[in-house]
Amino acid sequence: MIVKPKSIEIALSTANTVSDASCVRIYNDSGADVLITNTTSGFGFTLPNGAITFVQKATDETLTSSGAVKATSVAFNIS
């Protein structure tokens, strides 16, 4: 897997666009499962402790987490 960061990594806990990202890499090192929610749409999913995932979203949509996770904007290419 190749990851190209486009912003600094932040602690995601309150609603944030993550540097107006269209793709966000999220790493859960909180010690527990967390709920990641797109606060614009209201939809979310559980991210297990220790997991990494990528979320595609509109640049103006915000994400939030029920626990302390790390997030950064990344480039992506679908081929």
Stockholm file with secondary structure:
# STOCKHOLM 1.0

chainA/1-79         MIVKPKSIEIALSTANTVSDASCVRIYNDSGADVLITNTTSGFGFTLPNGAITFVQKATDETLTSSGAVKATSVAFNIS
#=GR chainA/1-79 SS CCCEECSCCEEECSCBCTTTCSEEEEECCSSSCEEEEETTTCCEEEECTTCEEEEECCTTCCEEESSCEEEEEEECCCC
#=GC SS_cons        CCCEECSCCEEECSCBCTTTCSEEEEECCSSSCEEEEETTTCCEEEECTTCEEEEECCTTCCEEESSCEEEEEEECCCC
//
